[in-house]
């Protein structure tokens, strides 16, 4: 059920990471440097963001009031109309993943403010 469950799957993800096609982020997603640096590197390479996996971090960003700063950081990425964010949604029935266009997420959040 995850990429560590089989050697072949792990090697596939490892190969993506080796060529910077998957970039794990360790840092504050709403801070001034982690995402900004990755966005700059993508721009410099002429690449665009295809998918951003947010996991459950969104919950913590919202809880501490830094979610709007994260959205600003997300808008810095070069992207296409097909670029998506993969979100974890929590509710009474448990959790599930939702795929949403980055443009839609940013637009909806701007309207909600």
N, C-alpha and C positions, 0 to 999 in steps of 0.2 A: 504493500500500500504506500510505500515511499521509495525514494531513489536509493536508499541504503539496503533495501530488501534483497536486491540481486546485484551481483558483481557487474553484469552488463549495464544495468541502469546507472550504477554509480560511475562507471567509466564514461558513460555518455555525458553525465552532468559534469564530471571532472574535466573532460575535454572541452566542454563549453566554457567553463571557468578559466581554463588554461589560455584560451584565446579572448578572454574578457567579453564573452557573449553572455555570461551570467556573472553578475557582480554582487557578491554578498556585501551588505552594508553593515558596518559596526559603527554606530555613532548616533547622534541625535538627529532624527529625520526632520525636525523642525528647527534645527540649529543653522548657523551661518556657513558651515563648511562641508559636511558629509555629502549631501545631495548636490549642492552647488558645484563641488569638485567633479563629481561624476557627470553631471550635465555638461560641464565645460569640456571634459574629456570626450564625451560623445560628439559634441559639436565640432571639436577640433579634428576628430576622425571622420567627420561627415556622416556619422551614423545617427539613427533616431531610436528612441525608446520604443520597444514593442510591447513589453509587459512589465508591470511593477507589482510584485507580490508583497502585500502589506502585512499579511498574517494578522495577528491580534493587536499589533502595535497601535492601530487606529483608536482602539478603546482607551489606551493610556494617553495618547495625544489629546483626545477629547477631554478626558478627565482632568488633565492639568492645564487646559486652556490653550495649548500650543497647536491645536489642529489647524487653525487658519494659517499659521506660519508654515506648516507642512505643505498646505495647498499652494502657497506662494512658491515654495521650493519646487514643487511638482511642475508648476507652469514654466520653470526654467529649462526643462528638458526639451530637446528637439524631438518632436513627435509627429505622427501622422494622424489622420482621422480614424485609423484602426488601432492606435495605441490604447492599451487597457491597463486598468488597475484591478488586481485580484484581491478582493476584500473578504474578511471573515465577519460574518453577521451572527450576532448572538441573540437568542430569544428564549422564550420559555421552553421551546421544544429542543433546545440544544444549539448547535452552531452549524453553519454551512458556508460555503464559499460562493461569492457572487463576482461575476466579471462585469465591469462597467467601463465604458469609454472614459478616458482621462478628461477629455473636453466636457463630457456630460457631468462628470463629478465636480469639476471646477465650476461649471456654470450653475449647477444646482446649489452648490454651497454658497456661491456669491449671491444668489437670489434669496437663500435662506437667511443670510446675515442681515 
